[in-house]
Amino acid sequence: MKLIMRSFKALIILFLASTLTVGCAKLFKPKTEDWTAEQFYDEAKKKLDDDKWADAIELYQQLEARYPYGKFSEQAQLEITYAYYKNNDEAQAIAAADRFIRLHPTHPSVDYAYYLKGLTNFAENKTITDKLLGGKDFSDRDPKAAVSSYQAFDQLITRFPESRYYNDSVVRMNKLSGYLARHDLLVAEYYLRRGAYVAVVNRCKYVLENHQNSSAVEDALGLMMVAYDRMGMTELAVDTKRIMELNYPDSLFLTNTKRALASIRK
């Protein structure tokens, strides 16, 4: 009899435990279980506006997983790019921007995706920002991020001249242009020290053709003049010197080439 009673009690405990488990599961079910796409989007937008980037990212991801199609999903794909950017997750931000551009090339806000891609690449290489703000000159570092940023902004201003991000993109491109031109000059000077004069000329020509409005033009012409002179190409050296005299009459390359080269190396 006692054995039967113990078995009966055990069954009751097992039943109560299973009932409690099911009840708890219902009680503590995820609050987003029955959310619509609009609810996901509204809540994610609130998190974004409150600078809670990680929370916004999670909600945007849930939205797209649950509702992969529709206007809310499209907007989430764009806004998650900004959330990644603000959360300092550059790789994910760039990937998200590229994905949006690929999936929605005619979207009314695709210019914003290009802008975010440019901003993210701009921020990825923190040394760029340091240099542009007047800090240490880091132009001898890998310019990959700067090139990608420049290209994204260039695509934006070329494809969307009426974009609200046009003017800011132009400003950033001009700054990046100076940075990239400076990097090319350092490479040209490296070639000059090693006697690779043809490479010097080619690199300087690239600066003149692609960064015409940067302050590096004077040094590019000066290095070309020196390279032509050392190759014995007197006519080209004289022509380059004439251009410098017209545009940069006070250049150190005209009065003291050694000092000019020394100043570039600093």
C-alpha positions in Angstrom: 0.0 0.0 0.0 2.8 2.4 0.9 4.5 1.6 -2.4 1.3 2.5 -4.3 1.0 5.8 -2.4 4.6 6.7 -3.1 4.1 6.0 -6.8 0.9 8.1 -6.8 2.7 11.0 -5.1 5.5 10.7 -7.6 3.0 10.9 -10.5 1.3 14.0 -9.0 4.7 15.7 -8.6 5.6 14.9 -12.1 2.3 16.2 -13.4 2.6 19.4 -11.4 6.1 20.0 -12.6 5.2 19.6 -16.3 2.1 21.8 -15.8 4.3 24.5 -14.1 6.8 24.3 -16.9 4.2 24.8 -19.6 2.6 27.6 -17.6 6.0 29.4 -17.1 6.7 29.0 -20.8 3.5 30.8 -21.6 4.0 33.3 -18.9 7.5 34.2 -20.0 7.1 33.9 -23.8 9.1 36.5 -25.8 7.1 39.7 -25.9 7.8 40.1 -29.6 6.2 36.8 -30.5 3.0 38.4 -31.9 4.5 41.6 -33.1 3.7 42.9 -36.6 6.4 44.3 -38.9 5.3 47.8 -38.0 5.7 47.1 -34.3 9.2 45.8 -34.8 10.1 48.8 -36.9 8.6 51.3 -34.5 10.4 49.8 -31.5 13.7 49.6 -33.4 13.4 53.2 -34.4 12.8 54.2 -30.8 16.0 52.4 -29.8 17.8 54.1 -32.7 16.6 57.5 -31.6 17.7 56.8 -28.0 21.2 55.9 -29.2 20.8 52.2 -28.1 22.5 50.9 -31.2 22.9 47.2 -30.2 19.2 47.0 -29.2 18.1 48.6 -32.5 20.3 46.2 -34.5 18.8 43.2 -32.7 15.2 44.4 -33.4 16.0 45.2 -37.1 17.4 41.7 -37.5 14.3 40.1 -35.9 12.1 42.2 -38.2 13.8 41.1 -41.3 13.9 37.5 -40.2 10.2 37.5 -39.4 9.0 39.7 -42.3 11.7 39.6 -45.0 9.5 41.5 -47.6 7.8 44.8 -47.5 8.4 48.5 -46.8 9.3 48.0 -43.1 11.9 45.3 -44.0 13.4 47.6 -46.7 13.7 50.5 -44.3 15.2 48.3 -41.6 17.9 47.2 -44.1 18.9 50.8 -44.5 18.6 51.9 -40.9 20.6 49.0 -39.6 23.5 50.3 -41.6 23.4 53.5 -39.6 23.1 51.5 -36.4 26.1 49.4 -37.2 28.0 52.6 -38.1 27.2 54.3 -34.8 28.0 51.1 -33.0 31.5 51.2 -34.4 31.0 48.0 -36.3 32.5 49.2 -39.6 32.6 45.8 -41.4 29.0 45.1 -40.8 28.0 48.7 -41.7 29.8 48.5 -45.0 28.3 45.0 -45.8 24.8 46.3 -44.9 25.3 49.3 -47.2 26.5 47.2 -50.1 23.6 44.8 -49.6 21.0 47.6 -49.7 22.6 49.1 -52.8 22.6 45.7 -54.5 19.0 44.8 -53.5 17.5 48.2 -54.0 19.4 50.2 -56.7 16.4 52.4 -57.5 15.2 53.0 -53.9 14.5 56.7 -53.2 17.0 56.6 -50.3 19.8 54.6 -52.0 21.9 57.8 -52.0 21.9 57.6 -48.2 23.3 54.1 -48.4 26.2 55.4 -50.5 26.7 58.2 -48.0 26.8 55.8 -45.0 29.2 53.7 -46.8 31.5 56.7 -47.4 31.1 57.8 -43.8 31.9 54.3 -42.5 35.1 53.9 -44.6 36.0 57.4 -43.6 35.8 56.5 -39.9 37.3 53.0 -40.3 40.7 54.4 -40.8 40.9 56.5 -37.6 44.2 57.9 -38.7 42.4 59.8 -41.5 40.3 61.7 -39.1 43.3 62.4 -36.9 45.1 63.9 -39.9 42.2 65.9 -41.2 41.7 67.4 -37.8 45.2 68.7 -37.8 46.8 65.8 -35.9 49.9 63.8 -36.8 50.4 63.1 -40.5 49.5 59.5 -41.1 49.7 59.7 -44.9 52.2 56.9 -45.0 49.6 54.4 -43.8 47.5 52.0 -45.9 45.0 54.3 -47.8 42.6 51.5 -48.6 39.8 52.8 -46.4 40.3 56.4 -47.7 40.1 55.2 -51.3 36.9 53.2 -50.6 35.4 56.3 -48.8 36.3 58.6 -51.7 34.8 56.2 -54.3 31.5 55.9 -52.3 31.2 59.7 -52.1 32.1 60.0 -55.8 29.4 57.6 -56.8 26.9 59.6 -54.7 27.7 63.0 -56.2 27.9 61.5 -59.7 24.6 59.6 -59.6 22.6 61.9 -57.3 23.6 65.5 -57.9 20.3 66.6 -56.1 21.0 64.5 -53.0 20.8 66.3 -49.6 24.1 64.6 -48.9 25.8 66.1 -52.0 27.5 69.1 -50.4 28.9 67.2 -47.4 30.1 64.5 -49.7 32.0 67.0 -51.8 33.6 68.5 -48.6 34.7 65.1 -47.5 36.0 64.2 -50.9 38.2 67.3 -51.0 39.7 66.4 -47.6 40.3 62.8 -48.7 41.8 64.0 -52.0 44.4 65.9 -50.1 45.2 62.9 -47.9 45.4 60.5 -50.9 47.6 63.0 -52.8 49.9 63.3 -49.9 50.2 59.5 -49.7 51.0 59.3 -53.4 53.7 61.9 -52.9 55.4 59.9 -50.2 55.4 56.9 -52.6 56.9 59.1 -55.3 59.6 60.3 -53.0 60.4 56.7 -52.0 60.9 56.0 -55.7 63.1 59.1 -56.1 65.4 58.0 -53.3 65.9 54.7 -55.0 66.5 56.2 -58.5 63.2 54.8 -60.0 62.6 58.1 -61.8 60.0 56.8 -64.3 57.9 55.6 -61.4 58.3 59.0 -59.8 56.9 60.7 -62.9 54.0 58.3 -63.2 53.0 58.7 -59.6 53.2 62.5 -59.9 51.1 62.5 -63.1 48.5 60.5 -61.2 48.4 63.2 -58.5 48.1 66.0 -61.1 45.3 64.2 -63.0 43.2 63.0 -60.0 43.9 65.6 -57.2 44.1 68.9 -59.1 42.6 70.9 -56.3 44.9 69.6 -53.6 47.9 71.4 -52.1 50.0 68.4 -53.3 50.1 69.7 -56.9 53.1 72.0 -56.2 55.2 69.1 -54.7 54.1 66.8 -57.5 55.4 69.2 -60.1 58.6 69.7 -58.2 59.3 66.0 -57.9 58.6 65.6 -61.6 61.0 68.3 -62.4 63.7 66.6 -60.3 63.0 63.2 -61.8 63.2 64.6 -65.4 66.4 66.4 -64.6 68.0 63.2 -63.2 67.0 61.2 -66.2 68.7 63.8 -68.4 65.3 64.7 -70.0 66.2 68.4 -70.1 63.4 69.6 -72.3 60.7 68.0 -70.1 62.4 69.3 -66.9 62.5 72.8 -68.4 58.8 72.7 -69.4 57.9 71.5 -65.9 60.0 74.3 -64.4 58.2 76.8 -66.5 54.8 75.6 -65.3 56.0 75.9 -61.7 57.3 79.4 -62.3 53.9 80.5 -63.6 51.9 78.8 -60.8 54.3 78.6 -57.8 57.0 81.3 -58.3 58.0 81.1 -54.6 58.3 77.3 -54.5 61.4 75.9 -52.8 61.8 73.6 -55.7 62.8 76.6 -57.7 65.0 78.2 -55.1 66.3 75.3 -53.0 65.5 71.8 -54.2 67.3 70.2 -51.3 65.3 72.1 -48.8 62.1 71.3 -50.7 62.8 67.6 -50.7 63.8 67.7 -47.0 60.5 69.5 -46.2 58.5 66.7 -48.0 60.1 64.0 -45.9 59.1 65.5 -42.6 
